[in-house]
Amino acid sequence: MDVAERRTAAAVPACLFAFLLPGAGHLYLRRTGKGLLLLGAVGALFVFGVAMDARLHMYIGLDDPLSLLRSVAQMAIGIPYFVARGLGFGFDEQLVKSVAHEYGNTFTEVGGLLNVLIALDAYDIAVGRKP
């Protein structure tokens, strides 16, 4: 197996780990500093969003495309989204608990979208496009 094949083979698990947990793809690729920094920064963004009473609403349907995109953005954070929902955070979609819930929604959505960029960065590193 040559270098190009090894890099391509490393790209799939790196992307999978990156989508499951922010920074995990970089940790898999032995970029420990960057991986821990991404895990801490994006993880904190998500935790602060949940602490601000973000609604972790899983919307599935095409009648409101913006709600669908918002849901997909929140779910893109990976395992933390499903753990938070499993623990009951952000589950009461009909009740606004605090005035900061929209900030919380924005924090969780941005965290998920940043995780997509993190996964793409892990892919670029794995295939050798980035040093």
C-alpha positions in Angstrom: 0.0 0.0 0.0 1.6 3.3 -1.1 1.3 6.7 0.7 -1.7 7.9 -1.4 -3.7 4.7 -0.6 -2.9 5.0 3.1 -4.0 8.7 3.1 -7.2 7.8 1.4 -7.9 5.0 3.8 -7.3 7.3 6.8 -9.7 9.9 5.4 -12.9 7.9 6.0 -12.4 7.2 9.7 -11.1 10.7 10.3 -14.2 12.2 8.8 -16.5 9.8 10.7 -14.8 10.6 14.0 -14.9 14.3 13.2 -18.7 14.2 12.6 -19.3 12.2 15.7 -17.3 14.5 18.0 -15.7 17.9 17.2 -11.9 17.5 17.1 -11.9 13.7 17.2 -10.9 13.4 13.6 -7.8 15.6 14.3 -7.0 13.5 17.4 -7.2 10.4 15.1 -4.8 12.0 12.7 -2.4 12.7 15.7 -3.0 16.5 15.6 -3.5 16.5 19.3 -3.2 20.2 20.0 -5.6 21.2 17.2 -8.0 18.4 18.1 -8.2 19.4 21.8 -8.6 23.0 20.9 -11.5 22.3 18.5 -13.1 19.9 21.0 -12.9 22.6 23.7 -14.0 25.5 21.6 -16.9 23.9 19.7 -17.9 21.8 22.7 -18.1 25.0 24.9 -20.2 26.7 22.2 -22.6 23.8 22.3 -22.7 23.6 26.1 -23.2 27.3 26.5 -26.0 27.1 24.0 -27.7 24.3 25.9 -27.2 26.3 29.1 -29.0 29.2 27.5 -32.1 27.0 27.0 -31.7 26.2 23.3 -34.5 24.2 21.8 -33.0 21.0 20.4 -35.9 20.4 18.2 -35.6 17.6 15.7 -37.7 18.9 12.8 -38.3 16.6 9.9 -40.5 18.0 7.1 -40.4 20.1 4.0 -43.2 22.5 4.8 -40.8 24.8 6.8 -37.3 24.6 5.1 -35.6 27.0 7.5 -36.6 24.8 10.5 -35.3 21.8 8.7 -31.9 23.5 8.1 -31.8 24.7 11.7 -32.3 21.1 12.9 -29.7 19.7 10.6 -27.3 22.4 11.7 -27.8 21.5 15.4 -27.5 17.8 14.7 -24.2 18.3 12.8 -22.5 18.6 16.2 -22.8 14.8 16.5 -22.9 12.8 19.7 -23.3 15.8 22.0 -26.6 16.7 20.4 -28.1 13.3 21.0 -26.7 13.1 24.5 -28.2 16.4 25.4 -31.6 15.4 23.9 -31.3 12.0 25.7 -30.8 13.8 29.0 -33.8 16.0 28.4 -32.2 19.3 27.6 -34.0 21.5 25.0 -36.8 19.0 24.7 -39.8 21.2 25.6 -40.4 22.8 22.2 -43.5 24.7 23.1 -42.3 26.5 26.3 -39.8 29.4 26.1 -37.9 29.1 29.4 -35.7 32.2 29.2 -35.1 35.3 27.1 -31.7 34.0 26.0 -33.1 30.9 24.3 -32.6 32.4 20.8 -28.9 33.0 21.6 -28.7 29.4 22.8 -30.3 28.2 19.5 -27.7 30.3 17.6 -24.8 28.9 19.6 -25.9 25.3 19.0 -26.5 25.8 15.3 -23.2 27.6 14.8 -21.4 24.8 16.7 -22.9 22.2 14.3 -22.0 24.2 11.2 -18.4 24.6 12.5 -18.2 20.9 13.0 -18.9 20.4 9.3 -16.0 22.6 8.6 -13.9 20.7 11.1 -14.7 17.4 9.4 -13.7 18.9 6.0 -10.5 20.1 7.5 -9.8 16.6 8.9 -10.4 15.2 5.4 -8.0 17.7 3.8 -5.3 16.8 6.4 -5.9 13.0 5.9 -5.5 13.1 2.1 -2.5 15.4 2.3 -3.9 18.7 1.0 -2.9 20.4 4.2 0.3 19.9 6.1 
